[in-house]
Amino acid sequence: MSDFETKPKFGVILFQSSQGAIGAEKMLEEHKIEYKLIPVPTNLSSNCGFCIRFKWEDREKIEKMLKKSNLGVEKILPI
């Protein structure tokens, strides 16, 4: 990584439905991971109007949890 590249501070999880976003919200609360349910940014596409913003440093832990779930994750992206 060059001096000009920086690690993302946050990421977003895009879902196929709002039920997936709500399910992930509950899962993150149970595991005491900081997150925020937000509207999908206009520059990203999603079938659902909501996404979850999280600290990028928690990405690997979150991905492991989501793989075990059936929440209809569309994408996980840095922002």
C-alpha positions as CSV (number, residue, x, y, z in Angstrom):
1,M,0.0,0.0,0.0
2,S,1.5,3.3,-1.0
3,D,1.6,6.5,1.2
4,F,-1.3,7.8,-0.8
5,E,-3.6,4.9,-0.2
6,T,-5.5,4.6,3.1
7,K,-7.5,1.9,4.6
8,P,-11.2,2.6,4.5
9,K,-12.7,3.7,7.8
10,F,-16.2,2.2,7.2
11,G,-17.9,-0.4,5.1
12,V,-21.5,-1.1,4.1
13,I,-23.4,-4.3,3.8
14,L,-26.1,-4.2,1.1
15,F,-29.0,-6.6,1.3
16,Q,-31.6,-8.1,-1.1
17,S,-34.4,-7.1,1.3
18,S,-35.1,-5.0,4.4
19,Q,-35.7,-8.2,6.4
20,G,-32.0,-9.1,5.8
21,A,-30.9,-5.7,7.1
22,I,-33.0,-6.0,10.2
23,G,-31.8,-9.6,10.8
24,A,-28.1,-8.5,10.5
25,E,-28.8,-5.6,12.8
26,K,-30.0,-8.0,15.5
27,M,-27.0,-10.2,14.9
28,L,-24.5,-7.3,15.3
29,E,-26.3,-6.1,18.5
30,E,-26.0,-9.6,20.0
31,H,-22.2,-9.6,19.2
32,K,-21.8,-6.1,20.5
33,I,-20.4,-4.8,17.1
34,E,-20.9,-1.1,16.4
35,Y,-23.0,-0.4,13.3
36,K,-25.6,2.0,12.0
37,L,-28.6,1.2,9.8
38,I,-28.6,3.9,7.1
39,P,-30.3,4.5,3.7
40,V,-28.3,3.0,0.8
41,P,-25.9,5.7,-0.6
42,T,-27.1,7.0,-4.0
43,N,-23.9,5.9,-5.7
44,L,-24.5,2.2,-4.8
45,S,-27.2,-0.1,-6.1
46,S,-29.3,-2.4,-4.0
47,N,-32.7,-4.1,-4.0
48,C,-33.2,-2.9,-0.4
49,G,-33.4,0.8,0.7
50,F,-31.3,0.2,3.8
51,C,-27.8,-0.9,4.5
52,I,-25.6,-1.3,7.5
53,R,-22.5,0.8,8.0
54,F,-19.8,-0.7,10.1
55,K,-16.2,-0.1,11.1
56,W,-14.0,-1.6,8.3
57,E,-11.7,-3.1,11.0
58,D,-14.7,-5.4,11.9
59,R,-15.1,-6.7,8.4
60,E,-13.6,-10.1,8.8
61,K,-15.6,-10.9,11.9
62,I,-18.8,-9.7,10.3
63,E,-18.2,-11.7,7.1
64,K,-17.7,-14.9,9.1
65,M,-21.0,-14.3,10.9
66,L,-22.9,-13.4,7.7
67,K,-21.7,-16.6,6.0
68,K,-23.5,-18.6,8.7
69,S,-26.7,-16.7,8.2
70,N,-29.3,-16.6,5.4
71,L,-29.8,-12.8,5.3
72,G,-29.6,-12.2,1.6
73,V,-26.4,-10.2,1.6
74,E,-25.9,-8.6,-1.8
75,K,-22.4,-7.0,-1.3
76,I,-20.0,-5.8,1.3
77,L,-18.2,-2.6,0.2
78,P,-15.7,-0.1,1.7
79,I,-16.8,3.5,1.8
